[in-house]
C-alpha cells in the first residue's frame, strides 16, 4: 500500500496531546476560579424596593443590629424587620420622603415590603443564627462591614469550604460577647485573638460540627 | 537403557499430543480473509434485524434513565429497608460478566494457554461492554447524578473530600481502573489487526479510518518487539484486576454489618462467581456468532469444551461458597445471621414434604408453612448456578453447542438471581421487624435493566461489524506453519508417533 498519510501526519498525535494538555489546564483553571461562590456570589448587590442604608442607620445613628433584627439572639432565623418596625420611626421622621414610598405602601396595604434576599443558604443547610451570635461569632464574620454599606451586598462566599474554615478553627474568630454587635471591633493582634479565642472555646465548650450531619440534617 | 528412555519419552509425548487449535488445516490467508471479510462485506440482513432490536431496547434503557434522572430515584421500587435492589444487582451482574474476558486475555496469556487466541478479542470486547452496562447503575442510583463528581478527589469550594475508608469509594477506583486497563489492553492487541484491515481497505474512507486507528503500524521487527513488551506489561497489570475488582465489589457488602453481607468469604466467592458468570456469557455470545460466521475451525469444539470445564469448576466453587455461608451462619452462633440464611432465603414451601423425616420433621413442617418470602429467588439461584452446570461433567453436554447454550443461559439467569438474593433478601428484613418490607420492581426498574442487554448487544454487534472479532495474527501464530521447524522434519529423525501431530 502506498503511503496514505503525508509525512506531517506523524506530528498530529504530539500536537493533539499538546492541545489537550493546554486546554485541560485552561479549563481546570477556569473552573477553579470562575465556578466558585467566591467569584459568582461575592459582591451580589441587588436593587431593593426601598434604598435602606445600613451606613446611616447602624453607623451614623449608632442603632444596634438587634433593634431591627430582633430575633437574632433567640431564633435560628434572623428576621428582616416588619414594616411596623420601620414605621415606628418613619411615621415621624422623613414621613413624606419619596425613598420610603414602598414602606408607606406596605403600611397602608398590609403587604410586606418585598426585600430581595442576599445571603442564601441552600435549603439543605441548617444554619442557626442564635447559636452563633450567643457563642462569640459576630455579624461581621459572615456579613462583613455591613455597618458601612449604603446598599447591602454579599461580602463572603458562604461556600461550604468557607463555613468549614471557621468550624475547624473557631478560635480565630471567637470574640468577647460584648463585642458581637460592634462591627468595628478588632482584636489587638493575631496572637491575642488566638489566645482569647482558645480560652473562649474552652470556657464555652465550643465544638463546631464538622460532620455532614452537623449542617445537613 | 537409552532406548528405554526414548520409548518412555515417545509414549509421554504421544499422551500429551493435543488436538490442533485450528482445524481442517486452514491456511494463514484463509484465516485473514475469513475474519477480516466480516467487516468488509455488506452487513447481512440478520445483522440489521438484531441491531434494530437491540438498539431499540437500548433506547428503552436510555429513556428510562432520562425519566429517572429528571424525576428522581423514587421511580424505582426502592424503599425502606430495601435501599439497594435491582440497581446494585444489575451493577454486580454486569461487572461480573466482564471478568471472563480479563481472565482469558490476561491470565491465560501469562500462563501460555494458546487456546485463548481465538476467543480473547471478543471476550475482551464483551468485558468493555459489560463494564459500560455496569457503570450506568451506580452512576444513576446516586440520585443527583450531577453531583457525582464528588466521588473524584478534586479540591472544591465545598471542601468535600472523599471518605477513603468507604468501600463504595474503592469501588469507584476499582471499576474505573478496570475499564481503563481493559480498554488499553484490548486496543493494544487490536493494533496489528487494524493495520491488516487498513492494508486490505478498498475505499479512501476505510483507509483513512483504519489508518488512524492502526497508529502507523508497519509490522517491523522493532514494532513487534515493543508491541510484545507492551502487551506483556498490560497483561501483568490486568491479572491482579481479575481478582481485585470483584473483591472490591464484594467489600461493598462484606464490610457492612448487615446479616447476610458481613461475611469474610465474599471476596473469593464473588471472584469465582464472576468468572463463572463471565464464561457463561462469553459462550452465550460466541456460540451464535460462531454459527453465523462459520468460524468452527477457529473456535473449535475444544475451545467450548475447555470453557465448559472452567464453568463447572467455578460453578462448583460457588456452590461450595453457598454451603459454607450456611455453615458459618450456624457456626458463628449469630442469631441474625442464622435467621437471614434460613428464614429469608432457604425455607421453601416444599420443606413440608419432609415433615415425615424423624427428628427434623416438625421443624421442616414449620419452615414449609412459613417459607422465606424470596424462597423462589434462592432456589432459582441454586438450580441455575449449582445444579445446571453439573451437566458439564459429561462430555456429551460439553460437546453439543445447543446444550452448552441452554446451560449457559441458566447460569446467566442464576448469576443475576445470586446478586438479587444477596442484596434484597438481606435487606428486606431489617433488624427491626416493624420496618420489614418487600421489594417490588417498577416498570422503570424492569425496562432499565432489560435495556442494558440492548446496549450490550448493540455494542457487540457494532464491534463484530467494524473490528476483527478474532485476533488474526495470534491465531496465525498457533498454526503448525508458524513453527520455525515446520516443513523441516526431513533433517531430523523424528519418531513416527509425532508425525502429523500439532506442535
Interface residues (C-beta under 8 A of the other chain):
Chain A: X1 X4 X5 X10 X32 X36 X37 X38 X157 X159 X160 X161 X162 X164
Chain B: X155 X156 X157 X158 X159 X160 X198 X199 X207 X208 X211 X216
